[in-house]
Amino acid sequence: MNKNIKTLLLTFTLAILFYSCKDSKESNQKVKTETTTKIDSHVPLSAKIDGVLFNAFELGSNATKLSFGTFGTLNIMSVSEEGEAIGINIPIYKGIGKYEFGIAGINRDNPMPNSANYAIRGSNDRKAEGWSSKEGVVEIIEEKNGRMKGVFNFSTMRGTQKGEAKKITEGKFDLKVK
């Protein structure tokens, strides 16, 4: 995937953050201090960002699948009430299975890299920032009855505002497919 497409995906992710999430300094501080290890099974997508829990809300989360014969594309988007977002893009999606992010995911059958992104919305006390995957994997475990389930993890490059790299772990989702 060329740099323009990655930039477009990151811009789209940040735009969703700015227009769909409430700004609450109090809830942002709560998320930063939360250290619980249990991920709520009733949220559509959850993960840990450097050990801090991320829970997306239903209206801000979906999987979009476009088919082109024997393959298609898959885009997963999720937004939290705290102004954070996780996005996953698989440009050549062939169904249930594992998809690696970054250079490791490129091969003869998949010439375009799969990618994942993490972004935070800007506020009075912080700038908006986005991180792109360097390596990791998403595994689609199940697709039935208009829903998709899977697990993921990835590590990122440095952020757009020179923030430190991030580790996204224990990711899981159960999303409606559009």
RAWO-V605204 format. One record per pair of residues at least 6 apart in sequence whose C-alpha atoms are under 7 Angstrom apart, sorted by the first residue. I is the first residue (numbers start at 1). GAP is how many residues later the second one is. D is the distance in whole Angstrom. If there is no record, write none. Layout:
# RAWO-V605204
i->I gap->GAP d->D
i->I gap->GAP d->D
This chain:
# RAWO-V605204
i->1 gap->111 d->5
i->1 gap->112 d->6
i->10 gap->120 d->7
i->13 gap->72 d->7
i->14 gap->105 d->7
i->14 gap->107 d->7
i->17 gap->66 d->6
i->17 gap->67 d->7
i->17 gap->68 d->7
i->17 gap->104 d->6
i->18 gap->103 d->6
i->21 gap->60 d->6
i->21 gap->62 d->6
i->22 gap->59 d->7
i->27 gap->55 d->6
i->28 gap->54 d->5
i->32 gap->20 d->7
i->34 gap->18 d->6
i->34 gap->19 d->7
i->35 gap->16 d->7
i->35 gap->17 d->6
i->39 gap->7 d->7
i->43 gap->12 d->6
i->43 gap->13 d->6
i->43 gap->14 d->6
i->43 gap->15 d->7
i->44 gap->12 d->6
i->44 gap->13 d->7
i->44 gap->14 d->6
i->44 gap->17 d->7
i->44 gap->129 d->5
i->44 gap->130 d->5
i->44 gap->131 d->6
i->45 gap->10 d->6
i->45 gap->11 d->5
i->45 gap->33 d->7
i->45 gap->127 d->6
i->45 gap->128 d->4
i->45 gap->129 d->6
i->46 gap->8 d->5
i->46 gap->9 d->5
i->46 gap->10 d->6
i->46 gap->125 d->6
i->46 gap->126 d->6
i->46 gap->127 d->6
i->47 gap->6 d->6
i->47 gap->7 d->5
i->47 gap->8 d->7
i->47 gap->121 d->7
i->47 gap->122 d->6
i->47 gap->123 d->5
i->47 gap->124 d->4
i->47 gap->125 d->6
i->48 gap->6 d->6
i->48 gap->120 d->6
i->48 gap->121 d->5
i->48 gap->122 d->6
i->48 gap->123 d->7
i->49 gap->117 d->7
i->49 gap->118 d->6
i->49 gap->119 d->5
i->49 gap->120 d->7
i->50 gap->116 d->6
i->50 gap->117 d->5
i->50 gap->118 d->6
i->55 gap->25 d->6
i->56 gap->22 d->6
i->56 gap->23 d->5
i->56 gap->24 d->4
i->57 gap->22 d->6
i->57 gap->23 d->6
i->57 gap->24 d->7
i->60 gap->18 d->5
i->60 gap->19 d->5
i->61 gap->16 d->5
i->61 gap->17 d->4
i->61 gap->18 d->6
i->62 gap->14 d->6
i->62 gap->15 d->6
i->62 gap->16 d->7
i->62 gap->113 d->6
i->62 gap->114 d->6
i->62 gap->115 d->6
i->63 gap->11 d->7
i->63 gap->12 d->6
i->63 gap->13 d->4
i->63 gap->14 d->6
i->63 gap->112 d->6
i->63 gap->113 d->6
i->63 gap->114 d->5
i->63 gap->115 d->6
i->64 gap->10 d->6
i->64 gap->11 d->5
i->64 gap->12 d->6
i->64 gap->113 d->6
i->64 gap->114 d->5
i->65 gap->7 d->7
i->65 gap->8 d->6
i->65 gap->9 d->5
i->65 gap->10 d->7
i->65 gap->112 d->7
i->65 gap->113 d->6
i->66 gap->6 d->5
i->66 gap->7 d->5
i->66 gap->8 d->7
i->67 gap->6 d->7
i->71 gap->21 d->6
i->71 gap->22 d->6
i->71 gap->23 d->5
i->72 gap->20 d->6
i->72 gap->21 d->5
i->72 gap->22 d->7
i->73 gap->17 d->6
i->73 gap->18 d->5
i->73 gap->19 d->5
i->73 gap->20 d->5
i->74 gap->15 d->6
i->74 gap->16 d->5
i->74 gap->17 d->6
i->74 gap->19 d->6
i->75 gap->13 d->6
i->75 gap->14 d->5
i->75 gap->15 d->6
i->76 gap->11 d->5
i->76 gap->12 d->5
i->76 gap->13 d->6
i->77 gap->9 d->6
i->77 gap->10 d->5
i->77 gap->11 d->7
i->78 gap->7 d->6
i->78 gap->8 d->5
i->78 gap->9 d->6
i->79 gap->6 d->4
i->79 gap->7 d->7
i->83 gap->37 d->6
i->83 gap->38 d->5
i->84 gap->35 d->6
i->84 gap->36 d->4
i->84 gap->37 d->6
i->85 gap->33 d->6
i->85 gap->34 d->5
i->85 gap->35 d->6
i->86 gap->31 d->6
i->86 gap->32 d->5
i->86 gap->33 d->7
i->87 gap->29 d->5
i->87 gap->30 d->5
i->87 gap->31 d->7
i->88 gap->27 d->6
i->88 gap->28 d->4
i->88 gap->29 d->6
i->89 gap->25 d->6
i->89 gap->26 d->5
i->89 gap->27 d->6
i->90 gap->24 d->5
i->90 gap->25 d->7
i->91 gap->21 d->7
i->91 gap->23 d->6
i->92 gap->18 d->6
i->96 gap->44 d->5
i->96 gap->45 d->6
i->96 gap->46 d->6
i->97 gap->42 d->6
i->97 gap->43 d->5
i->97 gap->44 d->7
i->98 gap->39 d->7
i->98 gap->40 d->6
i->98 gap->41 d->4
i->98 gap->42 d->6
i->99 gap->6 d->7
i->99 gap->38 d->6
i->99 gap->39 d->5
i->99 gap->40 d->6
i->100 gap->14 d->7
i->100 gap->36 d->6
i->100 gap->37 d->4
i->100 gap->38 d->7
i->101 gap->12 d->7
i->101 gap->13 d->5
i->101 gap->14 d->5
i->101 gap->32 d->7
i->101 gap->33 d->7
i->101 gap->34 d->5
i->101 gap->35 d->5
i->101 gap->36 d->6
i->102 gap->11 d->6
i->102 gap->12 d->6
i->102 gap->13 d->6
i->102 gap->31 d->7
i->102 gap->32 d->5
i->102 gap->33 d->5
i->103 gap->10 d->6
i->105 gap->8 d->6
i->105 gap->9 d->6
i->106 gap->6 d->6
i->106 gap->7 d->5
i->115 gap->18 d->6
i->116 gap->16 d->6
i->116 gap->17 d->5
i->117 gap->14 d->6
i->117 gap->15 d->5
i->117 gap->16 d->6
i->118 gap->12 d->6
i->118 gap->13 d->5
i->118 gap->14 d->7
i->119 gap->10 d->6
i->119 gap->11 d->4
i->119 gap->12 d->6
i->120 gap->8 d->6
i->120 gap->9 d->5
i->120 gap->10 d->6
i->121 gap->7 d->5
i->121 gap->8 d->7
i->122 gap->6 d->4
i->129 gap->30 d->6
i->129 gap->31 d->6
i->129 gap->32 d->6
i->130 gap->29 d->5
i->130 gap->30 d->5
i->131 gap->25 d->6
i->131 gap->26 d->6
i->131 gap->27 d->6
i->131 gap->28 d->5
i->131 gap->29 d->7
i->132 gap->24 d->5
i->132 gap->25 d->6
i->133 gap->21 d->6
i->133 gap->22 d->6
i->133 gap->23 d->4
i->133 gap->24 d->6
i->134 gap->21 d->6
i->134 gap->22 d->5
i->134 gap->23 d->6
i->135 gap->19 d->6
i->135 gap->20 d->6
i->136 gap->17 d->6
i->136 gap->18 d->4
i->136 gap->19 d->6
i->137 gap->15 d->6
i->137 gap->16 d->6
i->137 gap->17 d->6
i->138 gap->13 d->6
i->138 gap->14 d->4
i->138 gap->15 d->7
i->139 gap->11 d->5
i->139 gap->12 d->5
i->139 gap->13 d->6
i->140 gap->9 d->6
i->140 gap->10 d->4
i->140 gap->11 d->7
i->141 gap->8 d->6
i->141 gap->9 d->5
i->142 gap->6 d->6
i->142 gap->7 d->5
i->142 gap->8 d->7
i->143 gap->6 d->7
i->146 gap->30 d->6
i->146 gap->31 d->5
i->147 gap->27 d->7
i->147 gap->28 d->5
i->147 gap->29 d->4
i->147 gap->30 d->5
i->148 gap->26 d->6
i->148 gap->27 d->5
i->148 gap->28 d->6
i->148 gap->29 d->6
i->149 gap->24 d->5
i->149 gap->25 d->4
i->149 gap->26 d->7
i->150 gap->22 d->6
i->150 gap->23 d->5
i->150 gap->24 d->7
i->151 gap->20 d->5
i->151 gap->21 d->4
i->151 gap->22 d->6
i->152 gap->18 d->7
i->152 gap->19 d->5
i->152 gap->20 d->6
i->153 gap->15 d->5
i->153 gap->16 d->5
i->153 gap->17 d->6
i->153 gap->18 d->6
i->154 gap->13 d->6
i->154 gap->14 d->5
i->154 gap->15 d->7
i->155 gap->11 d->6
i->155 gap->12 d->4
i->155 gap->13 d->6
i->156 gap->9 d->5
i->156 gap->10 d->5
i->156 gap->11 d->7
i->157 gap->8 d->5
i->158 gap->6 d->5
i->158 gap->7 d->4
i->159 gap->6 d->6
